[in-house]
Amino acid sequence: MLKTITTIGTMASLAIGLAACQAEAPLPSPEVKAIASVTGAEVRAHMEILAADAMQGREAGTEHYQAAADYVAEQYRLMGLEPMGDPNGQKRSFFQTVRFKETRLVPESARLAFHKDGVTHPLAFREDFIRRGGYGEANEAVRAELAFVGHGIVAPDIGHDDYAGINVEGKIIVVLSGAPPGFDTDRRAFYSSGRGKATKAVEQGAVGMISLRTPVDQKRRPWARYLPGIGSAGMRWLGADGNPHQGFVELKGSAILSESGAEKLFALSGTDLPALFEKHAAGGTGSFDLGVSASLARTSTQREVSSANVVGVLRGSDPTLNGEFVVYTGHLDHIGLRPGKNGDDIHNGAYDNAAGVGAILEIAQAMASQATAPRRSVIFAMVTGEEKGLQGSSYFTRNPPVPASQLIANINIDMPYFGFPIKDIHAFGAEHSTLLAPVTRAAEQLGMEVTPDPKPEEVRFIRSDQFSFVREGVPAVAFKAGMQSSDPNIDGEAALNDFLKNHYHQPSDDLTLPYSAESAERFTQAALLMGLFVADAAERPRWIADDFFGNRFAK
């Protein structure tokens, strides 16, 4: 076991510090001991194993991901957690195996051309457009008329329908990224989902979907950031019927246009593209046929692979509540090997998400080492395929190891940045349920703050594994390290923004980046306390009355 022995003096000092800063009554002695056992050094020790070059970036479905999964399972075993994965004879294993359909685009096969007045206008792959592999036939080709449908959103609760007045059956739709600026934060988060737009396109009878990035999204993510992923594997989990879940096989013509590709399309259509962007940025609507057709073709190499969620449980101590489960999740996978700079192709994923996994392993060890377990049971699930579109958590929530009604809360930890000593916590989504109270209490007990999402336009609440739980009606929170620094000589916001701009999904997200053991320790202690408060509370969490997500998904 990696755990070091905590001295009596350390626990006493922590207890004194807590008593001095907390706003509420002192924590019970077991909770003080539990949080005292968490150290930033131990979080780092897990990171050094999981983000080592030998792990080759832990891409789902590879032997290197399996090596990481084996490591986590061994940690669970040493802690004494109970396996909650697949049946293994009379027992269960720690592995919940997920079958996937894996697809890779054959890059030289990608074709996109526009047709107008009998003239064909081919586009250049990588320069004008990109495509990914498909989940339908290995060789696909389609030609159809193009129809512009705004953001491709139907939101009846606020009277927004981008498909009003247009028939797109048998057509390829052209759709703006994101959501209208007039949408509130919750609706923006929900309706920006590309998967939701694809679902609606299929419902409307479209045969393809070409995505057009708005100027806001062009600025947020330069085109060059898309290119290293060309040819990388996409994955969708397979249902009992053998079909890929949300594979959208009906959309044979799918692509993303660069700025140059968009300009070529709308020049052929005779539509003023800047004016169109301005209209929709001002909240305007209006869909129309473009008077241009498109042909798309691709070849995909496909196979079935498997990759496992690693799932263990600490059984609760209260006989009336231990049938309810708090679930900690963190994604174990990263993006593996892709072309990088200076000959470094290994995307180690030190912060994304070896750091989150390390924090959860510390939380599990702290809870398991208590003399008395929390009242409710606590599941620890390190999930696969997050980088493939929240695949492992989607499978887990659709195929839970216990009845779904017994999952009461999810605390997801994804990419906490420990490059400086933090003094605040972000808790994306906590405001939608009563989970905000235990988040706030945990932060206050440690002399920290809970600060609002600084970038709501990034719609991060839907972009990690907590959203798989939300979709199944389970209150959830994305527990994130904040951007306020306790060191006046370090600009925390600048440090975090530097990581997101220059290291996120880059080979440089490795063990050479700055690391604050203090930051990791305080963050992990706060996440631990939150989970203890939820697990020991008299009542299970509930959605806030008339909450957008609660109204839509609560069972």
Buried (B, 14 or more C-beta within 10 A) or exposed (E): EBBEEBEEEEBEEBBEEBEEEBEEEEBEEBBBBBBBBBBBEBBBBBBEBBBBEEBBBBBBBBEBBBBBBBBBBEBBEEBEBBBBBBEEEEEBBBBBEBBBBBBBBBBEBBBBBBBBEEEEBEBEBBEBBBBBBBBBEEEBEBBBBBBBBBBBBBBEEEEBBBBEEBEBEEBBBBBBBBBBEEBEBBBBBBBBBBEBBBEBBBEBEBBBBBBBBBEEBBEBEEBEEBBBBBBBBBBBBBEEEEEBBBBBBBBBBBBBBBBBBBBBBBBBBEBEBEEBBEBBBEEEBBBEBBBBBBBBBBBBBBEEBBBBBBBBBBBBBBEEBBBBBBBBBBBBBBBBBBBBEEEBBBBBBBBBBBBBBBBBBBBBBBBBBBEEBBBBBBBBBBBBBBBBBBBBBBBBBBBBBBEEEBBBBBBBBBBBBBBBBBBBBBBBBBBBBBBBBBBBBBBBBBBBEBBEBEEBBBBBBBBBBBBBBBBBBBBBBBBBBBBBBBBEEBBBBEBBBBBEEEBBBBBBBBBEBEBBBBBBBBBBBBBBBBBBBBBBBEEBBBBBEEBBBBEBBBE
